[in-house]
């Protein structure tokens, strides 16, 4: 018997918690999508991605992965990786 595909606990936790974009005047929800062993989103506005406080740009894909050795998220935005 096969069930639905499951995602790693760290991905599920972040999807449930959610991410937002602070564009300076409002907070907008970001839609996270599992892609392989990462989560991705493509902001529709530039600003700061919360809860990580990482700068993001309109239309540039942001990738979030998990560092198993140090138990932390790694956010890849605008060609720069930030540990969170």
Number of C-alpha atoms within 10 A of each C-alpha: 2 4 5 5 5 8 13 11 9 16 21 14 11 15 16 10 10 14 19 20 23 20 15 9 7 9 15 16 14 18 14 20 15 16 11 9 11 18 21 19 18 17 21 14 15 16 20 18 24 17 14 15 14 20 17 23 17 11 12 16 16 22 20 26 18 19 12 8 6 8 10 13 18 18 23 18 18 14 10 10 14 14 15 15
